[in-house]
Amino acid sequence: SERAETGSSSRSSSFEKMATVQKKSKKQRMETNPMRKIRIEKLCINICVGESGDRLTRAGKVLEALTKGQKPITSRARYTVRTFSIRRNEEISVHCTVRGDLARAIIEKGLKVKEYELRTENFSSTGCFGFGIDEHIDLGLKYDPKIGIYGLDFFVVLGRPGRRVSKRRRAKAKLGPQHKVTREEAMQWFEREFEGIISEGPKQVEY
C-alpha cells in the first residue's frame, strides 16, 4: 500500500511538472511569435469646428501642415442642433488618417505634450486609445495669426498582423478572440513602447 501511495504521488508530481513546462513553453511561443506583435494600424486626427466656412478651411490647413501635405477630409453633421446653430449635412469638421512612421512620429509629439501620461479612461475595450491636444502649436507647428489656434483629437488603432482577414473583400473570415487586442494589452503596450504612465481617473462622487 505504501508503494502504491508513493507511486501515485510521484506520478502526480511528474504530471504537474509536465503541465508547468507546457504552460511555460506555450507562453514563450506566444511571446516570440511575430504574428502576436502589437503594432500601430493607423492614427486618426480630427478637428471639430462646429461650423462651415473660413474656420473649417483654416483647420484643414493645420492638418495639412501636421501630416506633411496630406489632404484632409471633411465630415458632415448627422443631426440638426439648433442650440449650436448646426444644420444637418453641414460640414463641421476635418480629419486625416495617417499610417506608418509618420503616424508614430505624430503620436510621440502628442504624447510629449501630455507628458506621456494617460488615464485608464483613454483606453477602449477594443484595444485602442485616444487623447486630446488643446493647442496645435504645442506639436511644433508655427503660430500663424491668420489661422489661429485649434485643438486636435487623436485616436490610435492598435492591431496584430493578420487583422486584415476580417476586413478584406475576398475570402473574409472571422478573427479569433485570442488575436484581438484587449484593453489590458493596449495599456501594457503603451507603458512598454513609450515608457508612459497610466493614472486612474477621478473617482465619481455618489450622492
N, C-alpha and C positions, 0 to 999 in steps of 0.2 A: 504493500500500500504506500509506503514511504517512497519507493522508487517511482511509482505511478504519479505521486504528487510532485516529486522533483522533476519528472519528465514533462508533466503538463505545464509547470511553472516556467521551465526553460523554453518550451515551445512558445508560450505566450509572450515571453520576453523577446524571443527571436522575431516573432511576428510584429511586435511593437517597433523593434529596431528597423525592420524592413519597411514598415509604414512610414516612419520618420524619414528614412533615406529617400523613399519615393516622393514624399512631400517636398523635401529639400531639392531634389533633382527637378521636380516639376516647377518649383518656384524659380530655380536658376534658369531653366529653359525659357520661362516666360520673360525673365529679365533680359536675357541675351537675345531673344527673338527680335529681329529687326522689324517685323510686322506689328510688334506691340509698342513701338516707339511713338510717343505722342509728339505731334508737330502742329504748327500754325497752319490751318487751312486757309483762312482769309481774315482780313480786317475790314470792318465796315465803319466808315466815318460819316457822321450825319450832323448837319447844321440846320436846325429848325428856326425859321424866321417868323412864321405866322402870317405872312402876307406876301403877295407877289409884287414885282416892281424892281426898283433900283436896289433895295436892300438884299433881295434874293440874288441878283446878278453879282453884287459885291461879295456875298457869301460864297458864290461859285468860284470867284477869283481866288478867295482864300484857300479853298480846297484844291484848286488847280496849282497854286504855288506850293502847297504842302505835299502833294503827290507828284510833283515834278512834271507837270504838263498833262496829267490825265484829266479828261473832260468829265465833269460831274453830271449826274443825272438828277432831274427834278422829280419831286414827289408831290402828289396831289392830295387834297383833303378828302376824306371819305364821307364826312358829315358836315352839315351846316351848324356852326356855333355862333349864335348872334351876339353873345356877350363879348366874344373876341373878334367880331366882325369877319368871321371866316365863312366863306361860301363853299358849297360842295364842288369838287373837281377843280378848286383853285390851287395853283402851285404855291406851296407854302414852305418847302424845304428842299435842300440839295444833299446828295450823298454820293460816296465813292466806295468802291470795293477794291482793296489792294491786296496783293499776294506776294509771296517770295521774300527776298531780302529787304525790299523796301518796306514791306509790312512790318517786319521785325524792327527795323530802324525807327519807324514812326511809333511803334509800341514802346520802345525804350525811351524815346523822347517824352511820351505822355506819362510813363511811369516815373520818370525823373522829376516831373512836375509834382506828382503825387508822393514823392519821396519813397517810392517803391513800397507803399503801404496801401492795402485794400482791406475792405471788410468782408465778412462772410456773406453778406447780402449781395455783394458784387458777383458772386458765382451762382450759376443756374444749375438745375438738376441734369441738364444735358451736357455738362462739361464745358460750358462757355463762360466768359466773364466780360464785364463791361464797366466803364467808368467815364466820368465827365471832366472836361477842362473848361475853366471859366474864361480864360483869355487865350486866343490863338498865338499871341506874340510870345507866350512862355515856351512855345515849341521851337523857337529860333527864327521865326519869321519877323521881318522888319515891320515896324508900325507905319502905316500909311494913313494920314488924316482923311484922305478921300474915301477910304474903305471903312475905317473904324475898327472896333474890336468885336469879335464874335466868339461865342462858346462852342465847343465841339463835344459830341458824344462818340465814344469809342466802344466797339463791340467786337471781341475776339472770338473766333470759332476755332476750337481745337478738334483734332481727329487723329485717327491712325491710318496707315496705308491700307488700302482695300475698302475704304469707306465709299468709294465710287460705285461699288457693286449695287448699292441701294439707290443710286441716283442716275445711273446711266439709262439710256433709252432702250438698248437691246440687251436681252438676257439679264433682265433685272432680277435681283434676289434679295432676300431679307438679310439684314446684318445681325450677327449673333449678339446676344446680350453681353457676353464677356468682352467683345471687341469694342463696345461703346465706351466712351469716356464718361466717367461718373464725376460727381461734384468733388468728392474727396481726391480723386486722381488729378483733377484740374488744379486743386489747391496745392497738392504736393508738387506738381509740375511747376507752378508759379514760384513756389519757395525755392525749388532747386535750380531753375533756369535763370531767374532774375535776382535770387537771394532776397526775395521780398518778404514782407511782414504782413500777416493776416490778423486783424484785430476783430474782436467781437463788436457787433453793432450796439447802439444804445438800447437799453432794456425798456420795454414798453410798460408804462405805468398802468396798473389795473385799478379801476375805480369800483 
